[in-house]
């Protein structure tokens, strides 16, 4: 990083430390999101560009409408990408400089959501196994139900969306990082399924934007994950696939 980038990254981090409590209170507004005895907790999972944001928004909307025979509920959608907009100096293309700051704000937002027993959907990739396990452990200790919504899209289609989003929003994800996260998410979902057994509910949504395949499977097992989305790439093969897709774009 250049000296200017180092300075901006540190300034963003210090801003997050100074303002994380007030930001968390603003985001987890208990006047809007009412504390519940049995709050809902859903973790989104999937590679960048898989369509998680669209699905999480649809879930929030459906939950707010409720069933014909039941009342709707307000559910907080937590998207760490939105936090960058709250930090001075963010311009879209420099998003990589704000990761430490975003993580600090997210920690405090989750603290408050758990403490206030607010229902929430966390929109993330679940590419970090350690963070995923800490969050799930926290859910289970707090007498909540732990649920993951794994959204899968073929890598070349997800990568196409990531590139289109960069043009529209300026958010850059290098191909190498995309490939690492794509492979890590699937690996982590299998590991979590094996580690937590029946204490963790995992739903799988395969959603290819070219309409080649789309289906939803509730409560998937490791065997179902292997059958429905076979692990057919290693890192180098995935990079080659994405590079070839770029050449044909």
Secondary structure, DSSP 8 states (H G I E B T S, - for coil): --HHHHHHHHHHHHHHHHHHHHHHHHHS-TTTS---TT-EEEEEE--TTSSHHHHHHHHHHHHHH--TTS-----EEEEHHHHGGGSTT--STTGGGGHHHHHHHHHHHHHHHHHTT--EEEE-----HHHHHHHHHHHHHTT-EEEEEEEE--HHHHHHHHHHHHHHH-----HHHHHHHHHHHHHHHHHHHHHHGGGEEEEEEEE-TTSS-EEEESS--HHHHHHHS-----HHHHHHHHHHHHHH-
